[in-house]
Amino acid sequence: MFNHKRRFALRENRKENSVFENKSPRQAALKVARRLEPRENEADAVINPERIRLRERGSSKDRTLIPS
């Protein structure tokens, strides 16, 4: 199998400031989620989930993910 990692750029306010290198968009989103500020309580996180927008570098594919 190939161990090819892909690059995903985190999109915030139409800017791409951070790049994460992983095998899948889900892995990149989980890496981003670990760096987010924690919520006050779990109920708030369930009601208002944080949206993570990633774009694969070298592609026009834009993905919006909500980590679970």
PyMOL Python script that loads the backbone (N, CA, C, O; Angstrom):
from pymol import cmd

cmd.read_pdbstr("""\
ATOM      1  N   MET A   1       0.843  -1.188   0.000  1.00  0.00           N
ATOM      2  CA  MET A   1       0.000   0.000   0.000  1.00  0.00           C
ATOM      3  C   MET A   1       0.885   1.247   0.000  1.00  0.00           C
ATOM      4  O   MET A   1       2.032   1.223   0.445  1.00  0.00           O
ATOM      5  N   PHE A   2       0.326   2.306  -0.501  1.00  0.00           N
ATOM      6  CA  PHE A   2       1.046   3.570  -0.536  1.00  0.00           C
ATOM      7  C   PHE A   2       0.902   4.285   0.797  1.00  0.00           C
ATOM      8  O   PHE A   2      -0.163   4.259   1.414  1.00  0.00           O
ATOM      9  N   ASN A   3       1.961   4.913   1.231  1.00  0.00           N
ATOM     10  CA  ASN A   3       1.916   5.727   2.449  1.00  0.00           C
ATOM     11  C   ASN A   3       1.881   7.203   2.091  1.00  0.00           C
ATOM     12  O   ASN A   3       2.470   8.040   2.776  1.00  0.00           O
ATOM     13  N   HIS A   4       1.182   7.506   1.010  1.00  0.00           N
ATOM     14  CA  HIS A   4       1.122   8.871   0.512  1.00  0.00           C
ATOM     15  C   HIS A   4       0.256   9.731   1.420  1.00  0.00           C
ATOM     16  O   HIS A   4      -0.914   9.423   1.649  1.00  0.00           O
ATOM     17  N   LYS A   5       0.835  10.809   1.937  1.00  0.00           N
ATOM     18  CA  LYS A   5       0.064  11.748   2.745  1.00  0.00           C
ATOM     19  C   LYS A   5      -0.336  12.925   1.880  1.00  0.00           C
ATOM     20  O   LYS A   5       0.420  13.374   1.019  1.00  0.00           O
ATOM     21  N   ARG A   6      -1.552  13.419   2.128  1.00  0.00           N
ATOM     22  CA  ARG A   6      -2.080  14.548   1.384  1.00  0.00           C
ATOM     23  C   ARG A   6      -2.064  15.768   2.285  1.00  0.00           C
ATOM     24  O   ARG A   6      -2.068  15.654   3.510  1.00  0.00           O
ATOM     25  N   ARG A   7      -2.045  16.935   1.663  1.00  0.00           N
ATOM     26  CA  ARG A   7      -2.008  18.185   2.422  1.00  0.00           C
ATOM     27  C   ARG A   7      -3.376  18.844   2.383  1.00  0.00           C
ATOM     28  O   ARG A   7      -3.974  19.009   1.320  1.00  0.00           O
ATOM     29  N   PHE A   8      -3.863  19.221   3.569  1.00  0.00           N
ATOM     30  CA  PHE A   8      -5.159  19.873   3.706  1.00  0.00           C
ATOM     31  C   PHE A   8      -4.953  21.224   4.370  1.00  0.00           C
ATOM     32  O   PHE A   8      -4.303  21.319   5.410  1.00  0.00           O
ATOM     33  N   ALA A   9      -5.506  22.266   3.769  1.00  0.00           N
ATOM     34  CA  ALA A   9      -5.396  23.620   4.307  1.00  0.00           C
ATOM     35  C   ALA A   9      -6.660  23.944   5.089  1.00  0.00           C
ATOM     36  O   ALA A   9      -7.772  23.714   4.615  1.00  0.00           O
ATOM     37  N   LEU A  10      -6.480  24.477   6.281  1.00  0.00           N
ATOM     38  CA  LEU A  10      -7.602  24.909   7.111  1.00  0.00           C
ATOM     39  C   LEU A  10      -8.063  26.265   6.595  1.00  0.00           C
ATOM     40  O   LEU A  10      -7.266  27.198   6.490  1.00  0.00           O
ATOM     41  N   ARG A  11      -9.348  26.375   6.274  1.00  0.00           N
ATOM     42  CA  ARG A  11      -9.900  27.619   5.731  1.00  0.00           C
ATOM     43  C   ARG A  11     -10.657  28.362   6.822  1.00  0.00           C
ATOM     44  O   ARG A  11     -11.612  27.844   7.400  1.00  0.00           O
ATOM     45  N   GLU A  12     -10.215  29.585   7.095  1.00  0.00           N
ATOM     46  CA  GLU A  12     -10.877  30.458   8.060  1.00  0.00           C
ATOM     47  C   GLU A  12     -11.016  31.836   7.428  1.00  0.00           C
ATOM     48  O   GLU A  12     -10.019  32.455   7.055  1.00  0.00           O
ATOM     49  N   ASN A  13     -12.232  32.309   7.308  1.00  0.00           N
ATOM     50  CA  ASN A  13     -12.509  33.636   6.723  1.00  0.00           C
ATOM     51  C   ASN A  13     -11.861  33.779   5.344  1.00  0.00           C
ATOM     52  O   ASN A  13     -11.227  34.793   5.050  1.00  0.00           O
ATOM     53  N   ARG A  14     -12.026  32.758   4.508  1.00  0.00           N
ATOM     54  CA  ARG A  14     -11.508  32.738   3.134  1.00  0.00           C
ATOM     55  C   ARG A  14      -9.983  32.770   3.062  1.00  0.00           C
ATOM     56  O   ARG A  14      -9.424  33.023   1.995  1.00  0.00           O
ATOM     57  N   LYS A  15      -9.307  32.517   4.173  1.00  0.00           N
ATOM     58  CA  LYS A  15      -7.846  32.469   4.188  1.00  0.00           C
ATOM     59  C   LYS A  15      -7.402  31.071   4.593  1.00  0.00           C
ATOM     60  O   LYS A  15      -8.106  30.371   5.321  1.00  0.00           O
ATOM     61  N   GLU A  16      -6.244  30.677   4.122  1.00  0.00           N
ATOM     62  CA  GLU A  16      -5.675  29.377   4.465  1.00  0.00           C
ATOM     63  C   GLU A  16      -4.371  29.614   5.208  1.00  0.00           C
ATOM     64  O   GLU A  16      -3.321  29.813   4.597  1.00  0.00           O
ATOM     65  N   ASN A  17      -4.451  29.590   6.538  1.00  0.00           N
ATOM     66  CA  ASN A  17      -3.277  29.884   7.356  1.00  0.00           C
ATOM     67  C   ASN A  17      -2.526  28.638   7.795  1.00  0.00           C
ATOM     68  O   ASN A  17      -1.312  28.695   7.989  1.00  0.00           O
ATOM     69  N   SER A  18      -3.207  27.527   7.956  1.00  0.00           N
ATOM     70  CA  SER A  18      -2.586  26.315   8.477  1.00  0.00           C
ATOM     71  C   SER A  18      -2.722  25.189   7.477  1.00  0.00           C
ATOM     72  O   SER A  18      -3.733  25.079   6.783  1.00  0.00           O
ATOM     73  N   VAL A  19      -1.699  24.350   7.402  1.00  0.00           N
ATOM     74  CA  VAL A  19      -1.723  23.191   6.523  1.00  0.00           C
ATOM     75  C   VAL A  19      -1.441  21.957   7.364  1.00  0.00           C
ATOM     76  O   VAL A  19      -0.504  21.935   8.163  1.00  0.00           O
ATOM     77  N   PHE A  20      -2.267  20.924   7.173  1.00  0.00           N
ATOM     78  CA  PHE A  20      -2.134  19.673   7.913  1.00  0.00           C
ATOM     79  C   PHE A  20      -1.898  18.548   6.921  1.00  0.00           C
ATOM     80  O   PHE A  20      -2.575  18.466   5.895  1.00  0.00           O
ATOM     81  N   GLU A  21      -0.946  17.687   7.221  1.00  0.00           N
ATOM     82  CA  GLU A  21      -0.586  16.605   6.317  1.00  0.00           C
ATOM     83  C   GLU A  21      -1.054  15.287   6.918  1.00  0.00           C
ATOM     84  O   GLU A  21      -0.571  14.872   7.971  1.00  0.00           O
ATOM     85  N   ASN A  22      -1.996  14.632   6.245  1.00  0.00           N
ATOM     86  CA  ASN A  22      -2.564  13.364   6.695  1.00  0.00           C
ATOM     87  C   ASN A  22      -2.987  12.540   5.503  1.00  0.00           C
ATOM     88  O   ASN A  22      -2.977  13.016   4.368  1.00  0.00           O
ATOM     89  N   LYS A  23      -3.360  11.296   5.766  1.00  0.00           N
ATOM     90  CA  LYS A  23      -3.803  10.399   4.702  1.00  0.00           C
ATOM     91  C   LYS A  23      -5.238  10.673   4.276  1.00  0.00           C
ATOM     92  O   LYS A  23      -5.596  10.419   3.126  1.00  0.00           O
ATOM     93  N   SER A  24      -6.076  11.194   5.193  1.00  0.00           N
ATOM     94  CA  SER A  24      -7.483  11.420   4.859  1.00  0.00           C
ATOM     95  C   SER A  24      -7.950  12.755   5.440  1.00  0.00           C
ATOM     96  O   SER A  24      -7.341  13.265   6.380  1.00  0.00           O
ATOM     97  N   PRO A  25      -9.027  13.327   4.889  1.00  0.00           N
ATOM     98  CA  PRO A  25      -9.570  14.574   5.423  1.00  0.00           C
ATOM     99  C   PRO A  25     -10.038  14.426   6.869  1.00  0.00           C
ATOM    100  O   PRO A  25      -9.939  15.364   7.661  1.00  0.00           O
ATOM    101  N   ARG A  26     -10.545  13.246   7.206  1.00  0.00           N
ATOM    102  CA  ARG A  26     -11.018  13.024   8.573  1.00  0.00           C
ATOM    103  C   ARG A  26      -9.869  13.127   9.570  1.00  0.00           C
ATOM    104  O   ARG A  26     -10.018  13.736  10.630  1.00  0.00           O
ATOM    105  N   GLN A  27      -8.732  12.539   9.237  1.00  0.00           N
ATOM    106  CA  GLN A  27      -7.571  12.617  10.130  1.00  0.00           C
ATOM    107  C   GLN A  27      -7.112  14.057  10.296  1.00  0.00           C
ATOM    108  O   GLN A  27      -6.747  14.468  11.398  1.00  0.00           O
ATOM    109  N   ALA A  28      -7.125  14.822   9.216  1.00  0.00           N
ATOM    110  CA  ALA A  28      -6.742  16.233   9.293  1.00  0.00           C
ATOM    111  C   ALA A  28      -7.735  17.010  10.158  1.00  0.00           C
ATOM    112  O   ALA A  28      -7.326  17.860  10.949  1.00  0.00           O
ATOM    113  N   ALA A  29      -9.029  16.732  10.018  1.00  0.00           N
ATOM    114  CA  ALA A  29     -10.048  17.419  10.825  1.00  0.00           C
ATOM    115  C   ALA A  29      -9.896  17.083  12.303  1.00  0.00           C
ATOM    116  O   ALA A  29     -10.089  17.952  13.153  1.00  0.00           O
ATOM    117  N   LEU A  30      -9.558  15.853  12.620  1.00  0.00           N
ATOM    118  CA  LEU A  30      -9.355  15.483  14.021  1.00  0.00           C
ATOM    119  C   LEU A  30      -8.132  16.192  14.600  1.00  0.00           C
ATOM    120  O   LEU A  30      -8.129  16.580  15.769  1.00  0.00           O
ATOM    121  N   LYS A  31      -7.112  16.356  13.793  1.00  0.00           N
ATOM    122  CA  LYS A  31      -5.926  17.087  14.244  1.00  0.00           C
ATOM    123  C   LYS A  31      -6.272  18.546  14.524  1.00  0.00           C
ATOM    124  O   LYS A  31      -5.796  19.125  15.501  1.00  0.00           O
ATOM    125  N   VAL A  32      -7.106  19.142  13.660  1.00  0.00           N
ATOM    126  CA  VAL A  32      -7.560  20.522  13.865  1.00  0.00           C
ATOM    127  C   VAL A  32      -8.406  20.601  15.131  1.00  0.00           C
ATOM    128  O   VAL A  32      -8.247  21.529  15.923  1.00  0.00           O
ATOM    129  N   ALA A  33      -9.301  19.637  15.328  1.00  0.00           N
ATOM    130  CA  ALA A  33     -10.213  19.651  16.481  1.00  0.00           C
ATOM    131  C   ALA A  33      -9.443  19.601  17.799  1.00  0.00           C
ATOM    132  O   ALA A  33      -9.870  20.203  18.784  1.00  0.00           O
ATOM    133  N   ARG A  34      -8.329  18.899  17.830  1.00  0.00           N
ATOM    134  CA  ARG A  34      -7.532  18.836  19.062  1.00  0.00           C
ATOM    135  C   ARG A  34      -6.959  20.196  19.425  1.00  0.00           C
ATOM    136  O   ARG A  34      -6.642  20.436  20.590  1.00  0.00           O
ATOM    137  N   ARG A  35      -6.819  21.083  18.463  1.00  0.00           N
ATOM    138  CA  ARG A  35      -6.222  22.393  18.714  1.00  0.00           C
ATOM    139  C   ARG A  35      -7.253  23.479  19.009  1.00  0.00           C
ATOM    140  O   ARG A  35      -6.881  24.616  19.295  1.00  0.00           O
ATOM    141  N   LEU A  36      -8.541  23.147  18.943  1.00  0.00           N
ATOM    142  CA  LEU A  36      -9.598  24.121  19.228  1.00  0.00           C
ATOM    143  C   LEU A  36      -9.700  24.378  20.727  1.00  0.00           C
ATOM    144  O   LEU A  36      -9.297  23.552  21.546  1.00  0.00           O
ATOM    145  N   GLU A  37     -10.240  25.527  21.060  1.00  0.00           N
ATOM    146  CA  GLU A  37     -10.502  25.850  22.462  1.00  0.00           C
ATOM    147  C   GLU A  37     -11.624  24.958  22.976  1.00  0.00           C
ATOM    148  O   GLU A  37     -12.613  24.758  22.271  1.00  0.00           O
ATOM    149  N   PRO A  38     -11.498  24.417  24.190  1.00  0.00           N
ATOM    150  CA  PRO A  38     -12.563  23.558  24.719  1.00  0.00           C
ATOM    151  C   PRO A  38     -13.834  24.367  25.013  1.00  0.00           C
ATOM    152  O   PRO A  38     -13.770  25.557  25.324  1.00  0.00           O
ATOM    153  N   ARG A  39     -14.971  23.707  24.909  1.00  0.00           N
ATOM    154  CA  ARG A  39     -16.260  24.349  25.191  1.00  0.00           C
ATOM    155  C   ARG A  39     -16.512  24.341  26.699  1.00  0.00           C
ATOM    156  O   ARG A  39     -15.882  23.593  27.447  1.00  0.00           O
ATOM    157  N   GLU A  40     -17.447  25.192  27.124  1.00  0.00           N
ATOM    158  CA  GLU A  40     -17.812  25.273  28.542  1.00  0.00           C
ATOM    159  C   GLU A  40     -18.407  23.964  29.037  1.00  0.00           C
ATOM    160  O   GLU A  40     -18.073  23.489  30.123  1.00  0.00           O
ATOM    161  N   ASN A  41     -19.301  23.378  28.222  1.00  0.00           N
ATOM    162  CA  ASN A  41     -19.906  22.107  28.619  1.00  0.00           C
ATOM    163  C   ASN A  41     -20.224  21.300  27.360  1.00  0.00           C
ATOM    164  O   ASN A  41     -20.199  21.827  26.248  1.00  0.00           O
ATOM    165  N   GLU A  42     -20.516  20.048  27.549  1.00  0.00           N
ATOM    166  CA  GLU A  42     -20.766  19.148  26.424  1.00  0.00           C
ATOM    167  C   GLU A  42     -22.045  19.505  25.685  1.00  0.00           C
ATOM    168  O   GLU A  42     -22.110  19.354  24.465  1.00  0.00           O
ATOM    169  N   ALA A  43     -23.059  19.975  26.392  1.00  0.00           N
ATOM    170  CA  ALA A  43     -24.328  20.324  25.762  1.00  0.00           C
ATOM    171  C   ALA A  43     -24.139  21.449  24.744  1.00  0.00           C
ATOM    172  O   ALA A  43     -24.741  21.420  23.671  1.00  0.00           O
ATOM    173  N   ASP A  44     -23.312  22.432  25.074  1.00  0.00           N
ATOM    174  CA  ASP A  44     -23.039  23.527  24.151  1.00  0.00           C
ATOM    175  C   ASP A  44     -22.346  23.014  22.890  1.00  0.00           C
ATOM    176  O   ASP A  44     -22.639  23.478  21.788  1.00  0.00           O
ATOM    177  N   ALA A  45     -21.442  22.072  23.045  1.00  0.00           N
ATOM    178  CA  ALA A  45     -20.733  21.501  21.896  1.00  0.00           C
ATOM    179  C   ALA A  45     -21.679  20.697  21.003  1.00  0.00           C
ATOM    180  O   ALA A  45     -21.501  20.666  19.786  1.00  0.00           O
ATOM    181  N   VAL A  46     -22.674  20.052  21.594  1.00  0.00           N
ATOM    182  CA  VAL A  46     -23.630  19.265  20.819  1.00  0.00           C
ATOM    183  C   VAL A  46     -24.591  20.180  20.069  1.00  0.00           C
ATOM    184  O   VAL A  46     -24.923  19.922  18.912  1.00  0.00           O
ATOM    185  N   ILE A  47     -25.037  21.241  20.723  1.00  0.00           N
ATOM    186  CA  ILE A  47     -26.000  22.160  20.105  1.00  0.00           C
ATOM    187  C   ILE A  47     -25.345  22.988  19.001  1.00  0.00           C
ATOM    188  O   ILE A  47     -25.938  23.178  17.939  1.00  0.00           O
ATOM    189  N   ASN A  48     -24.142  23.477  19.238  1.00  0.00           N
ATOM    190  CA  ASN A  48     -23.435  24.333  18.273  1.00  0.00           C
ATOM    191  C   ASN A  48     -22.089  23.713  17.908  1.00  0.00           C
ATOM    192  O   ASN A  48     -21.059  24.145  18.425  1.00  0.00           O
ATOM    193  N   PRO A  49     -22.074  22.715  17.032  1.00  0.00           N
ATOM    194  CA  PRO A  49     -20.799  22.083  16.686  1.00  0.00           C
ATOM    195  C   PRO A  49     -19.906  23.038  15.883  1.00  0.00           C
ATOM    196  O   PRO A  49     -20.387  23.878  15.123  1.00  0.00           O
ATOM    197  N   GLU A  50     -18.629  22.886  16.071  1.00  0.00           N
ATOM    198  CA  GLU A  50     -17.641  23.688  15.343  1.00  0.00           C
ATOM    199  C   GLU A  50     -17.493  23.134  13.928  1.00  0.00           C
ATOM    200  O   GLU A  50     -17.287  21.932  13.755  1.00  0.00           O
ATOM    201  N   ARG A  51     -17.594  23.982  12.929  1.00  0.00           N
ATOM    202  CA  ARG A  51     -17.409  23.540  11.544  1.00  0.00           C
ATOM    203  C   ARG A  51     -15.952  23.739  11.162  1.00  0.00           C
ATOM    204  O   ARG A  51     -15.368  24.798  11.393  1.00  0.00           O
ATOM    205  N   ILE A  52     -15.386  22.711  10.579  1.00  0.00           N
ATOM    206  CA  ILE A  52     -13.996  22.753  10.148  1.00  0.00           C
ATOM    207  C   ILE A  52     -13.988  22.676   8.632  1.00  0.00           C
ATOM    208  O   ILE A  52     -14.462  21.701   8.050  1.00  0.00           O
ATOM    209  N   ARG A  53     -13.450  23.704   7.996  1.00  0.00           N
ATOM    210  CA  ARG A  53     -13.391  23.739   6.530  1.00  0.00           C
ATOM    211  C   ARG A  53     -11.965  23.450   6.090  1.00  0.00           C
ATOM    212  O   ARG A  53     -11.030  24.163   6.453  1.00  0.00           O
ATOM    213  N   LEU A  54     -11.817  22.396   5.305  1.00  0.00           N
ATOM    214  CA  LEU A  54     -10.520  22.009   4.777  1.00  0.00           C
ATOM    215  C   LEU A  54     -10.560  22.022   3.257  1.00  0.00           C
ATOM    216  O   LEU A  54     -11.592  21.740   2.649  1.00  0.00           O
ATOM    217  N   ARG A  55      -9.431  22.350   2.654  1.00  0.00           N
ATOM    218  CA  ARG A  55      -9.299  22.253   1.209  1.00  0.00           C
ATOM    219  C   ARG A  55      -8.037  21.457   0.929  1.00  0.00           C
ATOM    220  O   ARG A  55      -6.968  21.742   1.469  1.00  0.00           O
ATOM    221  N   GLU A  56      -8.180  20.457   0.077  1.00  0.00           N
ATOM    222  CA  GLU A  56      -7.009  19.663  -0.277  1.00  0.00           C
ATOM    223  C   GLU A  56      -6.110  20.506  -1.173  1.00  0.00           C
ATOM    224  O   GLU A  56      -6.553  21.025  -2.198  1.00  0.00           O
ATOM    225  N   ARG A  57      -4.848  20.640  -0.780  1.00  0.00           N
ATOM    226  CA  ARG A  57      -3.903  21.436  -1.564  1.00  0.00           C
ATOM    227  C   ARG A  57      -3.687  20.768  -2.910  1.00  0.00           C
ATOM    228  O   ARG A  57      -3.576  19.544  -2.991  1.00  0.00           O
ATOM    229  N   GLY A  58      -3.627  21.562  -3.957  1.00  0.00           N
ATOM    230  CA  GLY A  58      -3.476  21.028  -5.301  1.00  0.00           C
ATOM    231  C   GLY A  58      -4.792  20.603  -5.914  1.00  0.00           C
ATOM    232  O   GLY A  58      -4.810  19.946  -6.955  1.00  0.00           O
ATOM    233  N   SER A  59      -5.902  20.972  -5.276  1.00  0.00           N
ATOM    234  CA  SER A  59      -7.219  20.579  -5.751  1.00  0.00           C
ATOM    235  C   SER A  59      -8.199  21.689  -5.406  1.00  0.00           C
ATOM    236  O   SER A  59      -7.929  22.511  -4.530  1.00  0.00           O
ATOM    237  N   SER A  60      -9.317  21.715  -6.079  1.00  0.00           N
ATOM    238  CA  SER A  60     -10.333  22.719  -5.767  1.00  0.00           C
ATOM    239  C   SER A  60     -11.402  22.158  -4.841  1.00  0.00           C
ATOM    240  O   SER A  60     -12.408  22.820  -4.584  1.00  0.00           O
ATOM    241  N   LYS A  61     -11.191  20.931  -4.332  1.00  0.00           N
ATOM    242  CA  LYS A  61     -12.190  20.296  -3.468  1.00  0.00           C
ATOM    243  C   LYS A  61     -12.195  20.964  -2.099  1.00  0.00           C
ATOM    244  O   LYS A  61     -11.168  21.043  -1.424  1.00  0.00           O
ATOM    245  N   ASP A  62     -13.354  21.437  -1.709  1.00  0.00           N
ATOM    246  CA  ASP A  62     -13.552  22.101  -0.425  1.00  0.00           C
ATOM    247  C   ASP A  62     -14.413  21.186   0.424  1.00  0.00           C
ATOM    248  O   ASP A  62     -15.483  20.773  -0.024  1.00  0.00           O
ATOM    249  N   ARG A  63     -13.987  20.856   1.630  1.00  0.00           N
ATOM    250  CA  ARG A  63     -14.721  19.933   2.483  1.00  0.00           C
ATOM    251  C   ARG A  63     -15.047  20.602   3.808  1.00  0.00           C
ATOM    252  O   ARG A  63     -14.184  21.225   4.426  1.00  0.00           O
ATOM    253  N   THR A  64     -16.289  20.471   4.239  1.00  0.00           N
ATOM    254  CA  THR A  64     -16.702  20.961   5.545  1.00  0.00           C
ATOM    255  C   THR A  64     -16.971  19.737   6.416  1.00  0.00           C
ATOM    256  O   THR A  64     -17.806  18.896   6.081  1.00  0.00           O
ATOM    257  N   LEU A  65     -16.258  19.648   7.529  1.00  0.00           N
ATOM    258  CA  LEU A  65     -16.362  18.482   8.397  1.00  0.00           C
ATOM    259  C   LEU A  65     -16.732  18.909   9.806  1.00  0.00           C
ATOM    260  O   LEU A  65     -16.334  19.973  10.281  1.00  0.00           O
ATOM    261  N   ILE A  66     -17.497  18.061  10.457  1.00  0.00           N
ATOM    262  CA  ILE A  66     -17.849  18.272  11.865  1.00  0.00           C
ATOM    263  C   ILE A  66     -17.322  17.061  12.614  1.00  0.00           C
ATOM    264  O   ILE A  66     -17.898  15.980  12.499  1.00  0.00           O
ATOM    265  N   PRO A  67     -16.234  17.207  13.386  1.00  0.00           N
ATOM    266  CA  PRO A  67     -15.689  16.044  14.094  1.00  0.00           C
ATOM    267  C   PRO A  67     -16.656  15.549  15.155  1.00  0.00           C
ATOM    268  O   PRO A  67     -17.350  16.335  15.800  1.00  0.00           O
ATOM    269  N   SER A  68     -16.690  14.239  15.325  1.00  0.00           N
ATOM    270  CA  SER A  68     -17.598  13.672  16.323  1.00  0.00           C
ATOM    271  C   SER A  68     -16.834  13.181  17.516  1.00  0.00           C
ATOM    272  O   SER A  68     -17.430  12.669  18.463  1.00  0.00           O
TER     273      SER A  68
END
""", "prot")
cmd.dss("prot")
cmd.show_as("cartoon", "prot")
cmd.util.cbc("prot")
cmd.orient("prot")
